[in-house]
């Protein structure tokens, strides 16, 4: 199972949880599983979050693969100007 870490600013939507282990083959599956587990987080997943998988940052790639031993970090998207 991949190790998922959520930035602290997401804790209000997850009942305070900021880390968990989940099976997900890609970012879309991860977002689906997180949305089911944390309904308050669901509306923010695709529009407000970026994902780092094993140190590589993805901002708009729902099909980015997640391996069974991956470390995944979810955090707020970085706005550009």
N, C-alpha and C positions, 0 to 999 in steps of 0.2 A: 504494500500500500504506500502511496505517496504521502509525504509529510507536508501538511498544509499549514502555513502560518499567515495569520491575518494581522494587518497593522492595527495598532491600538485604537485608532479612531473608528474602527468597525465594531469594537466590542459592544457598544450599545445595541447593535442589531443582532448580536449573537448570544445574548445573555451573559456577556463577559468572557466567553471563550475566544481565545486567540490562536489556538493550535489544535489540530486534529489529524488523524490519518484517514484517508479516503482512497478508494479505487476509482480512477477516472482515466480514460484513455486519451482525452484531449480537454482543452479548456471549456468547450461547450458542455461536455459531460460533467466537468467539475462544477460549472455554474449551475447546472440543473440539480446536481446533488446538494449543493450548498443552499439553493433556493428552497428545496424541499425541507431541508433540515432547519433553516433559518428564514422563515417567510418574510420577516421584516427586512432582511438583507436582499431579497430577490430583486426588487425594483432597481437596485443600485449596481448589480453585477455587471451587466454588459455596457452600461452607459458611463459609469463613474470609476471603474477599476482597471488598473493595469495588472499584469501578471508577470512575475519573474519565475522562470523554470530553470533550475540548475544554473542560476546566475545570468540568464539571458532574459531581457525585458521584452514583453509583448504587450502592445496597447490595443490592437484590434484583430487579433488572430484567434478566432474561436476553434480553429482546427489544429493549433499548435499541440504537438504530442506531449503527453505526460507519461513518463515511465513509472514502473512500479516502485522504483527506489528514488524517484525524483524528490527534490525539495522545491516546494512551490510557495511563493510569497505573493499575497494580494495586497495592493496598496492603491491610494488615490492616483488617478491619471495625472500626468504632469502637463500642465497647460503651456502652450507655446504662444509666441507672439510674433 
